[in-house]
Amino acid sequence: MNDVFISYAHIDNETIEEDQKGWITQLHRILQVRLAQLMGAEPRIWRDQKLSGSDLYDQTIVEQFLDSKILVSVLSPRYVNSEWCARELDEFCTNAEQTDGLKVDDKSRVFKVVKTPVEVSEMPPRVRELYDKLLGFEFYETEPESGRVIEYNEVFGAEAKQRYFEKVYDLAHSVYEVLKTMKLGSGPQPVPTNVGVSKTIYLAEVSSDLYSERDQLRRDLIERGHKVLPEFSLPPLGPQVEEAMQKALPDCDLSIHLVGQRYGMIPEESDYSMAELQNRIAASFDKENFERLIWLPKGGDPQDDKQKAFVDRLVESPDAHRGAEVIVDTLENFKELVVEKLTPKPEPPKEDPATANDAPATAPSEGGANRIYLICDQGDEEAIEALEDYLYDKGFEVSLPDFEGDEAEVSEVHRRNLVDCDSVIVFYGSARNSWVDIKLRELMKATGYGRSGPIEHTAVFVAPPYDRRKERYRSQSATVIQQGEQFASTPALEEFVGKLKSNG
């Protein structure tokens, strides 16, 4: 019995260059390799390789797809216009419904690979009906300015080739989940993918400018052993979106909403974009221990008035961000936060009373001067100058974040500062509360970056602009120092500095 049958139009495997491998040939090969890695055994994948562009087939092909567990249907204009491709899809679905069922634990046995987009109105009714609720993998992207479709193909450059491989990997993981559920074969056990405790996450669909980012996050979560919903593309009708979410959310521990610069598609019978509609539904969902994370790109300005209004509501309206933590940061930092939330917290080691007082204090920096890492958001570069000068005058070396390099360089400087510093002050000025929380969490990872011991002294320096939340800011992991409207030495600051000096 076949694990996978690939249904495609033969013209879609023709190459532009003579020495190039066909698009379908590549899909078959990479899917074969990745599935073998996941399953721990060679999968049986079948496709017709003999016929020409006529797309005719005989009884042998019928027997092959009727004897397959999964159908991968490669959508293209030629595919939907081919009588035989439509017949393969139809007969597989009909046979599956009459035997083992078309779904396995709500997972479809048909996967839609969109090589070239096709207008719904151009599809035959039966194909449209079958595709409506299928999990889709789009192997293309649309240029926002021109509307030109760029397929993921190596002839379009290294980035398009990389995206092609990423999408095939996504497809392989989804196919593997269905095969695993169906308990195929009696050979070696599948390679475990779980790391820690598996969670179920609702990863909201996004506007087109975040397709790649959502795919990356989805892939990371799946490879860490978590289940990611929705497994099928959301329907195009607003009431159906709500119905699908109401069915999915009770199983979820966390929902994640990536909000970009575009407002995005508005489903029929809805007044809101897909992204805003999903956020509204998730905000109204009530379940104990259910968490929500909303990510906004750092420095990303909305491209239209509707999106600006949506972003303003997310930040300012309690109804919009109810039960959610709103994160304004780079995607890499946000992904670290997600991983941290999903990682079980280890039990703290029990302290031996006999050696409790023997642990050495953190050694001061080389050169004798106590080094303070003053962490601030880029918007507060000028605002920290008075505090920086004050600390320098007190005899400290002050390290600052890097805002000039690329993302990798900025992260490396941040890690280096965490390793080298003796103490940390997080400057809470124009940044959001969630940014401060992220920075405090990062301090706990410092030993993982090569530091010999934990950072012993940490403070949050609360500075203007003030609001009620900042005035009430408290922390169990750091000393809180409140500044007035203008910088001045305060008893809390003097006490904190005194501790650092005595420790040095």
N, C-alpha and C positions, 0 to 999 in steps of 0.2 A: 504494500500500500504506500502511496506517495504521501510525504508530509506536506508538500507544497506544489501546486500547479500554477504556472505563470501564464496568464491569458493576455495576449498582446497582438497588435497588428504588426505584420512583418515589416512594413515600411518604416516603422519606428526604430528598427534595429539597423537600418542602413546608415552607413558612415559618410561623413563629409570628406574625410581624407582616406586614402587607400590603405594606409598602414594603421588606421585607428580601429579600436575594438568597438563593436556596436553598443548602443546605449543599453539594450536589453541584455546583451551578453555580459556587460559589466555588472548590471544589477544582479543577474543570476550568480555570477562568480563571487561577488562580495557577500551576498546573502548566504551563499553556501558556506563560506569561510566563517562568517560571524556566528551563524547558527551552530556550526560544529563546535566553536569555542564555548558557546553558552550551554549546549546540550551535553557536551562531553562525548558526542558520537556524531558520525556523519549523517546529516539529514538527506532524505530523498526528495530532490527538487526536480520537477519535470516541466519541460516546455517543448513545443514543436520546433525543431531546428532545421527541418528539411524543406518545408514548403516555401514557395516564392511569395511575391506580393499579392497573389490572388486570394490569400487567406482562406482557401478551401481546406477542408479536413475530412478524414475518413473515420471509420468506426474505431480505429486504434486510438485516435485522439479523444473520442467520446469516452472510451473505457478508462483512459488515463485521468481525465478530470473528474469522472464519477467515482474513481477510486482514490481520491485525494482528500486529505483532511482540511486543507486550507487552499483557497483560491486568491492569488494576487492578481488583481485586474489593473492593467496599465492603461489609464485613460488618456485619450488623444482624439483629435478630430477624426482621424481615420478609424479609430477603434469604435466610436459611436456610430459611424456610417457603415461599418462592416456587419453584414447580416450574421456572419459566422461568429464573430466575437460576441455580439449580443446574445447569440444562441448559447455559447459556452457559459456566459454569465447566468443566463436564465435557467439553463438546465442544471447547472451546479446548485443554484439556490433551490430550485424545485426539488431536486433529489435530496438535498440536505434536509429540507423541511419535512420530507416524508420518511427520513431514516433517523439519523442521529440528532437532527435539529440544526438550524442555521446559527444558533448562538450556543456558547458554552459559558455558563456562569455570567451571562450578560455580555460576553465577548463574542463579537462576530467572527465567523470563519471566512469572511470575505474582506479583503483589504484593498482599498482604493488607492492606487499610486497615480497621482496626477502628473503626467509628463508634460503635457501641453493643455492649458485650460480650455474648456469648452463651455459655451453658453448653455444654461439649463434648457432654454427653449429649443436648442438644436438637438437635444437628446431624444431618442425614441422613448415613448411613454414608459415601457417596462424598465429600460435602463435608468431613467430618471427616478422611477419608483424605488428601485433597488439601491441606488446611490444616495438617496436622501438622508439616510441615517447611518451611513458607513463611516468608519474611522478613515480619514483621508490623510495622505502624506503628499504634500505639495512640493514637487521638485522644480520649482521655479520661483521667481519673485518679479514684482512689477515695479518699474521705475516710477517714483511719485510724479516727477515733472512731465515725462513724456507718455507715461502709460504703457511703455514698451515692455513686453514679457521677455525675461532672460531666463532660459532654462539652465538648470545645473548640469553642466557638461564641461569636460576638460578643455574643449576647444575655445571656451570663453574665458580661460585663464585659471590661475591657481585657486582663487577664491571660490569660483563656481565649482571647481573640482572638489574642493574641501567640503563645500555645502552638500554636494552629491553624496560623498562618503558619509557625512553626518546623518543625512536622511535615510540612507540604506541601513545604518546602524540603528536608527530609531525604529525602522520597519522590522529589523531582525529581532529587537527586544520585544516588540508587540507580538510578533508571530511566535516567538519562543514562549511567551506567557500562555498563549492559547494551546500550544503543543504540550506544555507542561501540565496544564489543567486537564487536558485529554489523556494524560498519562500514557503517552505513546511509547511503544517498544518495551523491551525487557532488558536492555543493555545497561551500560553504566548509568549511575544516577546523575541528574543534571548538576552542573557546577553551581554551587550556592552563590547567590548574589547578595544576600542579606548582610548588612553590617550593623550590629547592634540590634535595636528594636525597630521593626517595620511599622511605619505609619501610613495612613491614607491621607493624601493631600489633594485638595481641590485647587488646581492651577488654572485660573480664569483665562479664557481666551482674550486676545489682545488685538489692538489695531496693527495695521500692516508694518509700521515702523519698528515693531518689537517682535516680529515673527522669529527672527534669529535668536534673540535673547530668551524668548520663552522656550524655544526648542532646546537651547543649551541647558537651561535650568531643568526642564523636564527630563532630559537625558541624564543629568547628574543625579537627580532624585531617584530615577529608576535604577541606575547602576549602583546606588547605595542600598537598594533593596526595598524602596518604598513604592507604594501603589499610588499612581497619579490619575486623577479624574479631571475632566471627563475623558473617557476612553474613546468616545465617538464625537464627531463634530457636532456642535450644538445646532439645533434646527433654526431655520431663518425666521420663525415667527416668535414674537415676544412672549405670548402665553405658553408656547411650547418650551421656550428657554426656561421660564420659571418652573414649569412642570419637571423638566430634566434636572434642574438644580435641587428642587425639593426632594427629589428621589436620591440624589447623590450626596447631599450635605450631611444627612444623619450618619453616614459611614465615615465621615472625615474628621480628622483631628485638627486640621489646619487648613485655612484657605489663603491663597497667595494671589495678589492682584498687582500686575505690572501696568503702570500707567505711563504712557509715552507722550509724544508731542502732538499727535493727531487724535481727533475725536473718534474716528473710525466709523464702521458700518452701523446703521440703525436698523435693527430687525423690523420686519413688517408688524403692524399693529402695536408698535412701541414708540414712545416719545424720546427714548434714550438710546445711546450707542450700546453696542454689545458689552463694552467694558463697564460703562456706568450701570447698565441694567444688572449685570452680575454682582456688582458691588452693592447695589440697593437690596438685592435679594439676600446676599450673604449677611449684610448688616442687620437685617430683620430676623435672621435665623437665631434661635435660642437653644443652646445646648451647653451643658456643663463641660468645662475644660476645653471648649472649642476656641481656637485662637485664630486671629486674622492678621496678616501682614500686607501693608500697601506700600509699594515701592514707587518713588518718583525719582527720575534721573537728576543727579546733581548738575545744576547749570543748564538744564533743558527747558527752554521756554516753549509754551504751547503755540502751535502754528495757526490756530483759528480761535475765534471768540467762544465757540461752544466748548472747546477743550479748556480754555482758560477759566471759564465759569465752572466747569467740572472740577478742575484742580483746586480752585478756590473753595468749592464746597467740601472737598476732601479734607482740606487743611482747617477750615473754619467751622464747618457744620457738625455738631455732635451726632446728628442722624447719619451723616455720610461716613464718618469714621468710627461709628459705634462698635466697641469691642475690638478695635484694630489698633495696631501700632503703625504709624506712618513713618516710613524711612525715606529720607532724602539723602542719597549717597550714590557712590559708584555701584555698578551691578556686582562687581567682584566682592566688595565689602558686604553688600546685601546677601549674596550667596553664602558668605561665611556666617552671617547671622542666622540664616535659615538652617544651615548644617548644625550650628551650635544648638539651636532650639530642638532639633530632632535627635540630638545625641544624648543618650542617657547620662545623667550626672553621676560620676563615680562616688562611692562612699569615701568620706575623708579618712585617712589613715588614723588609727588610734595612737594617741601619744603615749609614749612610755614615760611614766612619772620620774623614773630614775635618770632619764637623759633629757628631760624637758628643758632644763636650763643650760644645757651644753651647746645648743645650736648657735653657731657664730652669727653675728650680725652681718648684714650685707656689706661687702667691702666697698670703700669709697673708690671713685674713679682714679685711674692712673694720673699721676701729677699732683695728687693731694687735694685738689679742689672738689667739693661735692657737686655733682652734676645733676641738674634738674631738667627734665624733659617737659617743656611747656607746650602742651598740645592745644591747638586752636583750629577753628575752621578758617578757610581762606578769606572769608568775609571779615574776619577779625584781626587781620595782620597788623593794622594800625592800632586797633583798640588795645592790643596786648603790650604795646611799647612801654607804657608806664610801669606795668608789672615786671616786664623783662628788665628794665633799668633798675628797679628796686631790688630785684633778686641779685643782679650783678653787683650792685653796690654793697650787698650783704656778703659778698665773697663767693657766690656760686657761679659755676659755669652753666650757661643756659643753652640748651639745644632746642631747635624749632623744627616743625615739619617742613618738608620740601613741597613747594607749590609750582615749581618751574618745569620739572621733568615730566616724562610720560607716566602712565599709570604704574608700570612695573618699577620704574625708578623711585617714584613717590612711595610705593609700598616697601621697597628695600630700605630706604632711608628711615621710614617709620619703624621697621623691625630692628634696624641697627640701633636706633635711639632707645628702644625698649630694652635692648640687651645692655647698653653702655650706661644708662642712667642709674642714679641712686634713688631718685624719687620722681614723682610725676604730679604735675598740676594740669587738670583739664579746664580750659577756659570756656565757660558757658556764657557766651555773649549772644551773637545773632543766630547761632545754630539752634536746631530743635532739640527737645528733650531726648528724643530717640537717638540722635547723634551722640549725645553724652553717654547714654547707656551702652551704645556700641563701643565707644572708646574705653569705657570701664571694663567691659567684657574682654577687650583685646589685651588689657594688662594681665589678665589671668593666663593668657597664652604665652607670656614672655619667656617662661622657662623652656617652652617648646622651640623657641628660636635660638637657644644656645646659652641662655642666661643661667648662671650657677645657682641662683636662689630667687625667691619671689621679690617683687617690688614692695619694700616694707612700708613706705609712706606715700600716700596718695591723697590729693585734695581736688575738689571741684570748686573753682573760683567763679562765683555767680556775679555777672556784670550786666549792665544795661544792654538792650532795652528790657524793661521789666514787664511782667504780667503776673497774674495771680498765681499761676503754676510755678513760675520761677521763684517767686517770693516764698513759696511753701516747699521748695525743693529740699529733699532729705535723701540721705544715702547711708546704707549699712556698711558699705565697703570703702568709703572715702570720707575725709574731713570736708565739711562744707563751709566755705568762706564767702560771706556776702559782702559785696562792694556797695558803696553808696552810688549816687549819681556821678560822682567824680572819684578818681582813684585816690586812696589815702590808706596809710597803714592802719590796720585795725587790730584789736586784741587777738582775734582769731588768727589773723595772718601772722602776727608776731609769735604767737604760741606755736604755730605750725613750723615756722622758720627756726624757732628755738630747738624744736625736736630734731630737725635736720642737722643743725650744727652740733648738737650733743651726740648725735649718732655718728657724725663724721669723725 
